[in-house]
Amino acid sequence: MTVSFKGKKASRRQFLAGAAAAGAGTVAASAAAAAGDPLITEKQIWAQATGDGVDATPYGLPIEFESDVVRRNVEWLTADTISSINFTPIHALDGTITPQGCAFERHHSGAIELTKGDYRLMINGLVDTPLVFTYDDLMRFPRESHVYFCECAANTGMEWAGAQLNGAQFTHGMIHNMEYIGVPLRTILNEAGIKPEATWVYVEGADASSNGRSIPMDKALDDVLVAFKANGEALRKEHGYPVRLVVPGWEGNMWVKWLRRVELTDKPIESREETSKYTDTLEDGTSRKHTWVMDAKSVVTSPSPQSPITHGKGPLVITGLAWSGRGAITQVDVTLDGGKNWQVARLAAPGQKMALTRFYLDIDWQGEEMFLQSRAHDETGYVQPTKAQLRDVRGLNSIYHNNCIQTWWVKSNGEAENVEIS
């Protein structure tokens, strides 16, 4: 593997050796110092006795040393946690798959407990035969497995007016990326028979809010899933157990949890909340409706305010996430100087449609200040805009669909801060 910095290429071995020569605190220098390290030269307590047996944790949990990798909420954001949100610790994760236990929550009337035995899904409206399915009925249909991201429309919403929240978890953590397993919605609708005049699908949940949403028929028949598993296991309670809707690439409020009813209609049925909240208010006071698709977006997750540089000068891996609701990510650029110069980052794997993509940029950091930004490109040719570019079109009134470029000011001591560059 080779790395590139300021136009020069070198092998990773040469890269580390050069960093070691530059000063202590590098990987190579630390390896040399280990010769006299008692953690290397002496037998440690954990190697002197047996550990836990296989029955100690019937359902495996993270080790206590990772206890800080948890969802967090912002107490002042809402009056009550029953109708609120918490945030995925994206600054502390790597790869792309979000563990269910870390995936953000958004509730409108609290997470409910609904057993598989009590579960029912009704299909009615403009269908040939109204049907009701049990959980076991759904399990009989051919199923599919796909990795998709789910992003709240309000993700990064607090940043419209300026740099507000000091951490990637809080600025961009209303997102998760999981492998969903379920039955295509079109399979179930075809079972009931779709009448020609049906052009919309109205879906609602079993919780007190119902969170009713209308979806155009072409989307419903395309890639929408009626999902009952995530990352190989049953959905968690907070993610809609036992069954939820998955609407790839579209804003998270459409992903109705505890799915109980699908009604086919000839026009959209809009809930009061959907009409009053999930619109984009522009500078002139008008509002955009039906802005469901999540545009291309990215963020550097490390270094960042919650993930500072702690190892000192030397090799540094800059990493982050990119995604687009319109298709696959094709390229991510990273700048160290606030957009004056850009470098193409390395993608961990080719981008997948409507899924998170992990990117890396390997550099030699010698304590200089950095203004870190990332910029995503998707397969449609769309390029992630700056905040100024978005404001020119959208103004400052909306809190939704903010996909602007994020800036972290990395200081000489390795700490980082959320800033805005004019």
N, C-alpha and C positions, 0 to 999 in steps of 0.2 A: 504494500500500500504506500502511496506517496501523498504528501500534503503540500499545499501551495500557500505561500505567504509573501506578499509584496513581489509577486512574479517569479520567485525562486522555488525550485522543487528539490526535495531531498527525501531520502528514505526515512521511515519512522525511526530506525535505529540511529541514523545520523542526526535526526531532529532531536532526539532525546539526549544524545551525547553532547550536541552543541549546547543544549539548554543546561546540562550539568556543568559544563565549563563556564557558563555565564554566572553561576552562583548557586548557593545552597537552596534547598527547598524543592528541587526538582525530583522527578521520579528516579533518575539515575543516581543523584546525590543521596537520596533517601536509601536506595538499595545498598550503596557503599557504607553508609552509616550503620546499617543493620548488623554489621559484623560484630559489634559489641552490644547489641540490643538483647537484654534478658528475655524478651518475648520470642527471640529466635534461639538463643543459646541455652535457655533453661526450660525444663518441662513444666508446663502450666497446669493449673488446678483442673481445667476441663479435660485434660488428657490423663488424669490420675484416677478417675472413677467413671463408672458407667452413667449414662444419661437417662432420659425419660424413655419409657416403653411405648409401644405403638398404640396403647389404649389411653395415653395421657390426654390427648386432645382428639376426640372422635371427629370433630369438625375443625380442621386446621385454622388457626388464627395467626396474624402477624406476630413476630417476636417482639418482646417488650421494647427492644432498642429502636423499633420503628414506630413507636406509639405516637409520634408527632405527625405521621402521615395519615391525616384524617380530614373529613369534610368539616368546613367551618361556615358559620353564618355571620352576618353583620347585624348586630342587635338592633341598631337604630333604623335599619332599612324598612322594617314593617312593624306594625303594632303588635302582631301576634305570630308565633311560629307556625300556627295551624294553616295560615295562608301566607307562606313565605318561601324562601329559597336558601339552600346552602351550596357550597362551592367545592368542586373537585380539586384535590391538591395536585394540580398539574405540574407545579414546580418540583415536586418530589418524585414524580413518576418518569419512567423511560419507556421506550417502545411506543406502541399505539393503543393496545387494549387496556381499557379501564376496568379494574376490579369492581365488581358490583358494590362491594362495601365502601368504595371510594367515590362512586358515581353520584353526581349532584342530585339533589331532590328539589322539586318544585311542586307545592301542593296548593290547591285552591280551597279545600275544606278539610285538610288532614288526610293522612294515609289510613286506609281502612283494612280490616281483616275480613277476607272473603275466602271460604274454603272451596276446593275443587268440587266437592259434592254439591255445594249451593250455587255453583256458577251456572248461569244461563246466558246465551247470546241470541237475541232476537233479530231476524231479518224481515223487514216489512216495508210498506210503502208501495212503490211502483214495481212490484215483482209479480210473477205468475203464481207463485205459491209461497205465502208467508211461512217462515220456518223458525224453530227454536232449537238451538244446539246446546248440549251439555259439554262439559270439558272432555269427557270421554269421546263424544262425537267428533270433536275437533282433532283429537289424536288419531283418528282413522284416516284423515285426509293426507295425501302426499305432501310432505313438508320441504321447506327450503332453508338454507343457512346462508346468512350474509352478514358482513361486518359493515356497520353504519355508525356515523356520528349523530348525536342528538344535541342540538344547541338551542338554548333559550333565546328568544328574540331580543331579550333585554341584556344578553351577554355584552359586556363592555359599555353598557348604557350609561353608567355613571361618569364615563370619560368624555362625553360630548362637550361639556363646557370647559374642560381642562383636566389636568392630571389630578385624580381624586384618591384612588385606592392604591396603597403601596404594596402590591404583590400580584404576581400572575394568577394566583388562586382566586383573587377577588376581582381582578380586571377581566379575566378570560375563563374562569373556572365554571361557568354555567354550561359545561359541555361534557359529554362522555362519548366513548367509542367502544361499542361492544358487538360481539357476535350474536346476532339474533336468530332464533330458530322458530319457525312458525309456518302457517298456511297462507299462501297468497290470498288477499281479500277477493280477487277476481274468481278464485275457485269457489268460494262460499257464495258469492253473488250469482255465479252461473248455476249453482245448485238450486237456488230459488227461482232463477229465470228473470232476466232483466227486460222490462218493457221498453219499447223504442223511445218513449217520451222521457225516460229517466236520464237526466243529465248531471245530477248532483247526488252525492251521498252524504247524509247527515249522520254523524257518529256521536255517541254519548257514553259516559262512564256510569258506574254503579254507585259512586260516592255522592255525598250530599250536594256538591256543586254541579254534578253531571258533566260540566265542562264541554257542552255540546259544540261541535264544529262541523262546518260544511266543507266537503272536498269535491272538486270537479271530477266527473266520472272518468275522464281520460287518465288522471293521476291514480284514481282508485283501481283502475284496471291494469295499471302499469306495474308498479313495484311495491305497493303498500302490502304490509304483512300483518296478519293477526298472529302475534307472537306469544309463546308460552315458555320460552327458555331464553336465557342470556348467558353467554360465556359457558355454555354447556350444562348449566343447572337451572332450576326453577327461578323465575323472576323473584326478586326480593319484594317484600311487602310494599316498600316505598316506591317501587318501580312498576306497580300495577298488578301484582300477583292476584289471580293466576294467569290473567290474559290482558295484554295491552295491544294498542295499535302502534305500528312503526311506519312512519311516513318519510322515507329517505330524502335527505337534502332540504326538507322543509322545517320551518321553525317548530320548536319543541312543543308549543301549546296545542299543535295539531295531533301530537302523539298521545291520544286519549288513553288513560290508564283505567284498569278495571272495566274494560270494554263490555257493555251490556246490550247495546242496540245499534243497529245499522238500518237507517231508513232511506230508501231511494226516492228522490224528489225531482221535480222539473224546475226548481229554482233553489237558490241557497237559503237555508234557514240560519239566521245569524243570532247568536245569543247576545244579550245586552253587554256582557263583559267583552266579547270579541269585538263588538262595534265600538265600544267606548275606550278600550285599552289597546288592542293590538292593531293600531293604525300608526302611520308615520306622519306626524304633523310637520309641515314644511314652514319655511320662514314667513311666507305670506298668509299663514293661517289655514290654508287648505290641508287636507289629509289624504294620504295614499292608503287605499285598502287593498287587501288581497296581495300583500307583498310577502308571500309565503317562503320563497326560496332564500336560502342563506348564501350570500355571496362569498367569494374567495377571501380567505382571512388567514393570518398566521400570527404567531407570537414566540419570542425567545423565552423559554422556560428556565434556562440556566446558562449564564448567571442572570439573576433577577433579584429583586428585593428580598424574597424569602429564601433564595438560594445563592448567597454571596460566594465570592472566591475565597476559599479558606486555606488553600495549599501554598500560597505565595506565588512568586514569579515562576515562569516556565510554561510547559505544555498546558494548554487549556482547550477543553472541548466545549464549544458553544453549541447548544442544542435547543430545539423547539418543535412546535407542531404547526402544521398547515392543513387546511381543508377547504372544500368548496361544495355547495349544494347543487352546483350545475354540472359536476363531473369530477374527473380525477385531477389531482395536482400534478403538474408537469415540471415545475421548477420552483425553487425558493432561493432568493437572493438575501444575503446578509451584509450589512454595513457596520463598520466599527466607528464611523465618524459622522453619524447623523445623516447619511444619505449622500455625502460627497463622492464616495467610492463604494461600489458594490462588488461582492464576490458571490459566485454561484456555490451554494451549499451542496453537500452530499446528501442525497436521499437514502434513507435506510433501506427502502424498497421502492419499486415503482408505485406511483400513486394509484389508488383504487377509487372507483366512483363512490362519492358520498361517504368517504371514510377518512379518518385522520392519517396524515403522512408525517413521519418523523424525519427531521433533517439535522445534520451535523456540520459544523465548520471547525476544523482543528487549527489552532494558531499557537504562536509563541508569545505569551503575554509577559511583558517586562515592567508592569506596574503603571503603564500609561492609562490616562482616563479614556473611557470609551463611551460613545453614544450608540448603543446597540439597537438595531432595528432589523426586522425581517420583512420580506415582501413576497407574497405568493402569486404564482401564475397557474391558471387552470387550463384544461384542454379546450375551452372555448376561446382562448386568447385573452381572457379577462386578467387584468393585473391589479392587485390590491392597491387601493388609493391611500394617499396621505389624509390626515384629518382635515387639512386645509381644503383639499379637493372635495371631500365629502361636504364640508360646511358650505362651500360655494353653491352646492346644489340643494342641500337639505336644511341648512341653517342650524339652529341650536335647540329647537323646540322638542324634537323627538328624543326618546330614550331607547328606541328600538333600531335594530339592524345597523349597528355601528361596527363596520369591518375595517376601520382605519389602521394604518401602520402604528405600532406601539413603540415607544422609546424608553429604554432603560439607561440611566446615567450610571456607569460603573466607575467608581472612584479609585484612586491609587491604592487605597487600603483593601480593595476587593468588595466593599459594600456597594449596593446598587439602590437606585431611587427612581421612582416613576416621575418622569418629567415630560414636558411638551416643548418641542423645538419649533420656533416660529419660522 
